[in-house]
């Protein structure tokens, strides 16, 4: 299992802390049930931390124009028509993916195209599964203009615990579906805003996997 670069230093720190705790307890309370329980809990915590920071080895071949990639692992918590007031100023279909601590938190490019806008917006830290987190929480906006299927908005959204959003792409950059987009540390959410005539391929409550699950199929602009 590959570990994401964002996780290497935190995992080393977690390992050192857990090791020190276990050494101290083993020294003062050797051969006790308490020492065994602490060791077991430490192994579980470190295993969960490794899962959180893992980097799935999944890649698409080609640009797959017209398809929208799930940009992260998680569960679909919203598929709804909304008025997007900041960029499109019209109605879009919003698909929201909620990540728990048990999901890998690597983020990936949803569509191939050109990044025409990238910005970080400070805000609150409400629980990421709440609808208001889409607009009120700290987040990053990434607008990608596709060659034939319009412009897609992707949001990296911080949650109640997440305090750091990392975005790798820059404005003006040409990006390809399934390439690294960034990372959100601890429980969080990603939103995708699509044209109304998009064919949605997922359902509420469905578990999706980045670079495996397609969220939607887009309509070519000339056919609209």
C-alpha positions, 0 to 999 in steps of 0.5 A: 500500500502506497502512502501519500506524501502528505501522510509521511511526516504525520505517520512518523509522529504518530508512530513515535508517540504510540511507541513511547506510550507502549514502552513506558507502559510496558516498563512500569506495567509489564505482563498486564492486561492493561499493557496488552489492551494499550498495544492492541489499541495502538496497532488499530489506531496506527492501522486506521491512520495508514488507511487515511493517508494511503494513496490508491494506485488507480489510473485512467487511460486516456482523457475520457472526455464527457465522463466525470470521475469521483474525485475522492472515496466516500459516500454520496450524501447529496444529488440536487439542483441548486443555484450556484451564485459564485461562478455560474450564476445559474442552476446546476446539479450538485453532487456531494461526497462525504469522507469519513476517517475510514476513507482515503483522503486523496483527491483527484481531478474529475474531468480533463480540461484547463483550470480557469480558476483556483481559489481558497476561501476561509470559513467555518468548520461545520460537520461536513455531512451538513448541507450548509458546509458546502457554502459556509465551511472553509473550502477551495474552488477549482473550475475546470473548462473541458474541451467540449462539455462546458465548465465544471466546479469542484470544491474541496471542503473542510469539516468539523475536524479537518483544518488543512486543505491542500490543492496541487493544481494552479490556474491555467494548468492543463489537467487530466481526469484521475490525476492528483488534485490535492488532499484534505486532512481528516473528515471532509467533503467534496462537491461537484457542480454539473450542467443540468442536462448531465446524466447522473450515474450514481445514487444517494447513499452509494459508496464511490471510489476515486478513479473507479466510479463515474459520477455522471456523463456530460452532454457536448455543448454543440448538442445543447 
